[in-house]
Structure formats: structure tokens, C-alpha cells
Amino acid sequence: MISINDIKSPIKKEIKEFEKRFQSSINTQVSLLNIITKFVLHRKGKQIRPMFVLLSSKMLGEISDSTYVAASLIELLHTATLIHDDVIDDSYERRNFFSINALWKSKIAVLMGDYLLAQGLLISVENKEYELLEIVSKAVKEMSEGELLQIHKSRNLDLTENEYFEIIRKKTASLIATCTACGAKSTKPNNDEIVKKMHLFGEKAGIAFQIKDDLFDYTSNNSIGKPRGNDIKEKKLTLPLIYSLQNSTNSERNNILKKLGNTKSHKNSVEQIISFVKEKEGDTYSIQMMEKYKDEALELIKDFPENESKQSLIKLVEFTIKRKN
């Protein structure tokens, strides 16, 4: 299994510099905010998005101040969206930790998310990084559209495979694409073709990343921080189930959709839906599609310079689809 430390090797020094700058960007004199920001820093996670920014930049040239601004801006945005998501979903746990709204209630969590978004805007404007801000702002718009589209379609339980890919392209892949595009922009500011290519690379890698995340719903591993069957309980149609429903009889489809609507009152419905997906090989199909998008992503960077950062970027993409959590 590829390790995060191995992936970080070419940017070990730069990751430390990023952490210092990121911490500085969320410092505040407001005591309550300061307590919460320390909690946020303590739960920093794998830092996948800053790694995408830094490795993309270093593969193409030298990491600059613009690269650090991009990494900090994206991490501020990502953290803010996670906080807001927990409020929207009434989630009191994230990756085996209490969520901010569990500890400080929803009102404070929303304000904390707003604060981080504002800090992201400020560091962009203060450093006159308007082009990076434009790239990131487009991602925020797409993420919101993707979330709203998913909510709308989930109500009717009629999500198609094409709609699913459009949702995850907007909700998840747009932010990974922003990481790789901003990394490229910070190093090759005047080369729009490279920036576009890196954006598409990140988008395809991000789609593979999200399919992997959706597959966790059908795994028996309960140590991932995302409970087995969680999407099913929330009536979210993801690729394994969509494919299975598309390849079933009308009777089977109606039966599963009925169970999907009754997961809260009938606990065994979740396991029956998981068994149905495995029987119809929805999980196998999803793995194939995940590998397809991963391969398409790596094909896009094959002609870029061969260096340690490129190899780590390839490993990072591989890691996102082989991770256990």
C-alpha cells in the first residue's frame, strides 16, 4: 500500500511551510474562534488537496508564493464546506471525531464556516491572486449546484448514471480540479493550455476519488469513519446502486426502491440493498469505472516532465482509489 509519507517525500519541506502559512491564515483574536481553529488544525486529515496543489506545481516548475496562497485558499474552502455539510446533514461525527456542530451547535458551526470562507477571500485579495480566486470561485459555484442537484434528484429516487456523474463532477471533482489547475497556474501563469489540461486531470482524478468514497457504503470495513450503508440510509443513489437498478427487472427495482424508502423503520433493509448490489455486480461495475477515470487522468500527464513530483502525483491518484478510509 502506498503511504502518505512516501507521496509527500518531494514536498516534505513545502508541506511544513504550507502548514505554517495555513495556521497563520486562520489565527484570530476572538477567543471562541481561536479554540475552534485549534480544533480544526488538530483534525487536519491527510492533506490530500494541498498535496495536489503542491505536487502539480512542483511537477511543472518551482513552487512559489502563489502556490502557497492557492493551497491555503483551497484548504480554507474545503474545511468550510465540510463544516457546513455537517450542519446540513445533522452529522455529529466526522472520521471518528465529533463534528464542530456537535461540540458548539449549528449556529456557531455555520459562522465558523463563513469565517473560513472570508479568510480565503482575504488572503487572495491581499496577495492580488485574482486569477486563482476566479478558478476557486467557479468551483464553489459548481459544488453548490452539485449538492442542490443531488438533493432535488434524491427526492424522486430517479437518478440516472449520467446525472450521477454530473453531480460528482460538480460536488467533488471540481475541487480536486481546482487544486491541480491552481498548482499549474501558480507555476505556469501564462500557459492556459497546461492549466486546462491539469484541470481536466484533476477532474478525472476527482471522479475516481468520489466513486471510491461511494463504494465504502458497500464495504464491511467499519473503521473508515463513514458508517456502512450511510448513503443508503440517507436515500442517496450512488453508482453501485444506480447500475444495479438499471440492470434489474421492474419488480426487483420497485422492491428495492420501497426498501430504500423504509431504511429507518426496517434496519435489515440496508443489508438487503447491499446484497442486491453485490448480486447485480454494481460494486464490480463501479470499480471498473473508477479505474477507467484513474487511467484517463494519468494519461493526461504522461507527457509532462519526469521527476519525483510527477511520480508522487501518480502515487497520490493511485492512493485515492486504494485508500481504506
C-alpha positions in Angstrom: 0.0 0.0 0.0 1.3 3.5 -0.9 1.9 5.6 2.2 1.1 9.3 2.5 4.7 9.9 3.8 6.1 8.4 0.6 3.8 10.6 -1.5 4.9 13.7 0.5 8.6 13.0 0.1 9.3 15.5 -2.8 7.3 18.2 -1.0 8.2 17.5 2.7 9.7 20.9 3.2 6.9 22.7 1.3 4.1 20.9 3.3 5.7 22.2 6.5 5.7 25.7 5.0 2.1 25.3 3.9 1.0 24.3 7.4 2.7 27.3 8.9 1.0 29.7 6.4 -2.3 27.9 6.7 -2.2 28.2 10.5 -1.3 31.9 10.2 -4.3 32.4 7.8 -6.9 31.2 10.4 -5.4 32.9 13.5 -7.8 35.2 15.2 -8.1 37.4 18.4 -11.6 36.1 19.1 -11.2 33.6 21.8 -14.0 31.2 20.8 -12.9 31.2 17.2 -9.3 30.6 18.3 -10.4 27.5 20.3 -12.3 26.1 17.3 -9.5 26.8 14.8 -7.1 24.9 17.1 -9.6 22.0 17.0 -9.7 22.3 13.1 -5.9 22.2 12.9 -5.8 19.2 15.2 -8.0 17.2 12.8 -6.1 18.2 9.7 -6.5 14.9 7.9 -4.4 13.6 5.1 -4.0 17.0 3.4 -4.8 15.4 0.0 -5.9 18.7 -1.5 -2.8 20.8 -0.6 -0.7 17.8 -1.9 -2.5 18.0 -5.2 -1.7 21.7 -5.4 2.0 21.5 -4.4 2.8 18.4 -6.4 1.1 19.8 -9.6 3.1 23.0 -9.2 6.5 21.2 -8.5 6.0 18.8 -11.3 5.8 21.7 -13.8 8.4 24.0 -12.2 9.0 25.8 -8.9 6.7 26.3 -6.0 6.0 30.0 -5.5 4.2 32.2 -3.0 1.2 31.9 -5.4 1.3 28.2 -4.9 1.0 28.6 -1.1 -1.8 31.1 -1.4 -3.7 28.6 -3.7 -3.1 25.7 -1.3 -4.3 27.8 1.7 -7.3 29.2 -0.1 -8.5 25.7 -1.2 -7.9 24.2 2.2 -9.9 27.0 3.8 -12.7 26.5 1.3 -12.6 22.7 1.8 -12.7 23.0 5.6 -15.6 25.5 5.4 -17.7 23.2 3.2 -17.1 20.2 5.4 -18.3 22.2 8.4 -21.4 23.4 6.5 -22.1 19.9 5.2 -22.2 18.5 8.8 -24.8 21.1 9.7 -26.9 20.4 6.6 -26.7 16.6 7.2 -27.2 16.9 11.0 -24.0 14.9 11.3 -22.4 14.9 14.7 -19.3 12.8 13.8 -16.7 13.1 11.0 -14.0 10.5 10.6 -14.4 9.2 14.1 -14.2 12.7 15.7 -17.0 14.9 17.0 -18.0 17.4 14.3 -17.9 21.2 15.1 -21.7 21.4 15.3 -21.8 18.5 17.7 -19.5 20.4 20.1 -20.6 24.0 19.5 -24.0 23.7 17.9 -25.1 24.6 14.4 -25.2 28.4 14.7 -21.5 28.6 15.7 -20.6 25.9 13.1 -22.2 27.9 10.3 -20.4 31.1 11.4 -17.1 29.2 11.6 -17.6 28.0 8.0 -18.4 31.6 7.0 -15.2 32.9 8.8 -13.0 30.4 6.9 -14.6 31.4 3.6 -14.0 35.0 4.3 -10.4 34.3 5.3 -9.9 32.6 1.9 -11.2 35.6 0.1 -9.0 37.9 2.1 -5.7 36.1 1.5 -6.5 36.0 -2.2 -7.2 39.7 -2.4 -4.4 40.7 -0.1 -1.9 38.8 -2.3 -3.6 40.1 -5.5 -4.2 36.5 -6.7 -7.3 37.3 -8.6 -6.9 34.6 -11.3 -6.6 31.9 -8.6 -9.6 33.3 -6.8 -11.6 33.1 -10.1 -10.7 29.4 -10.5 -11.7 28.7 -6.9 -14.9 30.7 -7.1 -16.1 28.7 -10.1 -15.5 25.5 -8.1 -17.6 26.9 -5.2 -20.4 27.6 -7.6 -20.2 24.1 -9.1 -20.1 22.4 -5.7 -23.3 24.2 -4.6 -25.0 23.3 -7.9 -24.0 19.7 -7.5 -25.3 19.5 -3.9 -28.6 21.0 -4.9 -29.0 18.8 -7.9 -28.4 15.7 -5.7 -31.0 16.9 -3.2 -33.5 17.5 -5.9 -33.0 14.2 -7.7 -32.8 12.1 -4.4 -36.3 13.2 -3.5 -37.7 11.3 -6.5 -35.2 8.4 -6.4 -34.8 8.6 -10.2 -31.1 9.5 -10.6 -29.6 8.3 -13.9 -26.0 7.3 -14.4 -25.3 10.5 -16.4 -26.8 12.6 -13.7 -24.7 10.9 -11.1 -21.5 11.7 -12.9 -22.6 15.3 -13.4 -23.3 15.6 -9.7 -19.9 14.1 -8.6 -18.1 16.2 -11.2 -19.5 19.3 -9.6 -19.6 18.2 -5.9 -16.2 16.6 -5.6 -14.2 16.6 -8.7 -14.4 20.3 -9.3 -12.4 21.0 -6.1 -9.7 18.4 -7.0 -9.6 20.0 -10.5 -9.2 23.4 -8.8 -6.2 22.1 -6.9 -4.4 20.9 -9.9 -5.3 23.9 -12.1 -4.2 26.3 -9.4 -1.0 24.4 -8.9 -0.3 24.7 -12.6 -1.4 28.4 -12.7 1.0 29.3 -9.9 3.9 27.9 -11.8 2.9 28.4 -15.4 0.8 31.6 -15.1 0.8 32.4 -18.9 0.2 28.9 -20.2 -3.6 28.4 -20.4 -3.3 25.1 -22.2 -1.3 23.5 -19.4 -3.7 24.9 -16.8 -6.7 23.5 -18.7 -5.0 20.1 -19.1 -4.3 20.0 -15.4 -7.8 21.0 -14.6 -9.1 18.0 -16.6 -6.6 15.8 -14.9 -7.8 16.8 -11.5 -11.5 16.4 -12.6 -11.0 12.8 -13.7 -8.9 12.0 -10.6 -11.7 13.6 -8.5 -14.4 11.5 -10.1 -12.4 8.3 -9.4 -11.9 9.6 -5.8 -15.7 10.0 -5.3 -16.6 6.6 -6.8 -14.2 5.1 -4.2 -15.9 7.1 -1.5 -19.3 5.8 -2.6 -18.0 2.2 -2.7 -17.3 2.5 1.1 -21.1 2.3 1.6 -21.0 -1.3 0.4 -17.9 -2.5 2.4 -17.8 -4.5 5.6 -15.0 -2.3 6.9 -16.4 -0.2 9.8 -13.2 1.6 10.6 -13.4 4.1 7.8 -15.3 6.8 9.7 -18.2 6.6 7.2 -20.7 4.0 8.5 -21.6 1.1 6.2 -24.9 1.9 4.4 -24.8 5.6 5.4 -25.7 6.8 1.9 -28.5 4.2 1.7 -30.0 5.4 4.9 -29.9 9.0 3.5 -31.5 7.7 0.3 -28.5 8.8 -1.8 -28.4 7.0 -5.1 -24.7 6.3 -6.0 -23.2 4.4 -8.8 -23.3 0.9 -7.4 -27.0 1.1 -6.7 -27.8 3.1 -9.9 -26.1 0.4 -12.1 -27.9 -2.4 -10.2 -31.3 -0.8 -10.6 -30.6 -0.2 -14.3 -29.9 -3.9 -14.7 -32.9 -5.3 -12.8 -36.5 -6.2 -13.6 -39.3 -3.7 -12.8 -40.4 -5.9 -9.9 -36.9 -6.0 -8.4 -36.5 -2.3 -8.9 -39.8 -1.4 -7.2 -38.9 -3.8 -4.4 -35.5 -2.1 -3.8 -36.9 1.4 -4.1 -39.5 0.5 -1.5 -36.8 -0.8 0.9 -34.8 2.4 0.2 -37.7 4.4 1.5 -38.0 2.3 4.6 -34.4 2.1 5.9 -35.2 4.0 9.1 -38.1 1.8 10.1 -36.6 -1.5 8.8 -32.9 -1.9 9.7 -32.5 -5.1 7.7 -33.4 -3.1 4.5 -29.9 -1.7 4.3 -28.3 -5.1 4.3 -30.8 -6.4 1.7 -30.0 -3.4 -0.6 -26.2 -4.1 -0.2 -26.8 -7.8 -1.0 -28.9 -6.7 -4.1 -26.0 -4.5 -5.3 -23.5 -7.3 -4.9 -25.8 -9.8 -6.7 -26.2 -7.4 -9.6 -22.4 -6.6 -9.5 -23.0 -2.9 -9.1 -19.8 -2.7 -6.9 -17.8 -4.5 -9.6 -19.0 -2.1 -12.3 -18.2 0.9 -10.1 -14.7 -0.3 -9.6 -14.2 -0.7 -13.3 -15.5 2.9 -13.9 -13.2 4.2 -11.1 -10.2 2.5 -12.7 -11.3 4.0 -16.1 -11.3 7.6 -14.8 -8.0 7.0 -13.0 -6.3 5.8 -16.2 -7.7 8.7 -18.2 -6.4 11.1 -15.6 -2.9 9.6 -15.6 -2.9 9.6 -19.5 -3.2 13.4 -19.4 0.1 13.9 -17.6 2.2 11.2 -19.2 4.0 13.7 -21.4 4.9 16.1 -18.6 8.5 16.2 -17.3 9.7 13.1 -15.5 10.6 14.0 -11.9 9.9 13.0 -8.3 6.9 15.2 -8.0 5.3 13.6 -11.1 5.8 10.2 -9.6 4.3 11.3 -6.3 1.3 12.8 -8.1 0.7 9.5 -9.9 1.0 7.7 -6.5 -1.4 10.2 -5.0 -4.0 9.4 -7.6 -3.4 5.7 -7.0 -3.7 6.2 -3.3 -7.1 7.9 -3.6 -8.6 4.8 -5.1 -6.9 2.3 -2.9 -7.3 4.0 0.4 -9.0 2.3 3.3 -10.7 5.4 4.6 
